[in-house]
Amino acid sequence: MTDDEASVLEGQILYYRARANEYDDWFLRLGRYDRGEDATQRWFAQIEEVRDVLSSLPLDDKNVLELAPGTGIWTEALCDRVAHLTAVDASSEMIALNRERLGARAGKVTFVEADLFEWLPTEEFDAVVFCFWLSHIPTRRIDEFLSRVATMLTLGGAVFFLDARREPTSTASDHVLPFDDQEIMTRRLDDGREFSIYKNFWDGPVLEEKCRHAGLEVSVHETKDYFQFGVGTRV
Ligand SMILES: C[S@@+](CC[C@H](N)C(=O)[O-])C[C@H]1O[C@@H](n2cnc3c(N)ncnc32)[C@H](O)[C@@H]1O
């Protein structure tokens, strides 16, 4: 890892730790993330499409791993269905909010506070899920990450990921998405503090090929404006 990469990845963890309490404003389209009624309606309609896909996956009563679960927007959808969920995030602040959201249901979840660029599980899972995490991995490390995901899964195990399409209204009104040849963007908190983070957007077919190379047979889809998601299995 170069010094620059290490320092951005470290800053990225600090950013999410500092952002934890205001994180859901992005998902709920509040404050700087409110891009008007029409955009909000399209956002939630497309979230419902993604939720339907996630609901159709064979996760019931399975042993599932969620990477970078954050405040639990997707943990909540998963935990009612699975036998057990392991949720790994570098931010204790995010984990605390996630626990709070789940309430008694958190009993089914093992939270692990760890850096995903270092953490390795001691067991294989029936499924691995990661939402809005792939885009924060440096391009240089994407192959390594996907190979790791494959080793975390049993043969035939399911993988699901979700991320943002390159749509300017998906982020805050005072954020500028990185250009095609860049992968770092500046993120601002409500109090004005700024952080540099990785933000990558992948072409579906490129991502499918990378998954295949890692031992994951994945099909990548997009909703009309906002989301890209992958559904597949370890082969
Ligand atoms: C964009 S949020 C996604 C949260 C959640 N999956 C969602 O869809 O709302 C990214 C998450 O990655 C976590 N994170 C950032 N860097 C990390 C790292 N190196 N290792 C583990 N988690 C990390 C952050 O704490 C944050 O919870």
The ligand as an ORCA input file, in Angstrom:
! r2SCAN-3c Opt
* xyz 0 1
  C     -21.213      4.273      2.605
  S     -21.250      3.519      4.191
  C     -22.302      2.124      3.862
  C     -23.121      1.723      5.055
  C     -24.258      0.737      4.775
  N     -23.789     -0.460      4.133
  C     -25.338      1.377      3.927
  O     -25.573      0.920      2.796
  O     -25.967      2.338      4.387
  C     -19.646      2.824      4.291
  C     -19.383      2.056      5.583
  O     -18.058      1.519      5.495
  C     -17.422      1.637      6.746
  N     -15.972      1.618      6.496
  C     -15.212      2.581      5.921
  N     -13.932      2.165      5.811
  C     -13.897      0.899      6.329
  C     -12.886     -0.073      6.485
  N     -11.629      0.149      6.063
  N     -13.189     -1.254      7.057
  C     -14.465     -1.494      7.493
  N     -15.476     -0.633      7.357
  C     -15.198      0.561      6.771
  C     -17.927      2.919      7.316
  O     -17.768      2.986      8.720
  C     -19.386      2.899      6.849
  O     -20.204      2.286      7.823
*
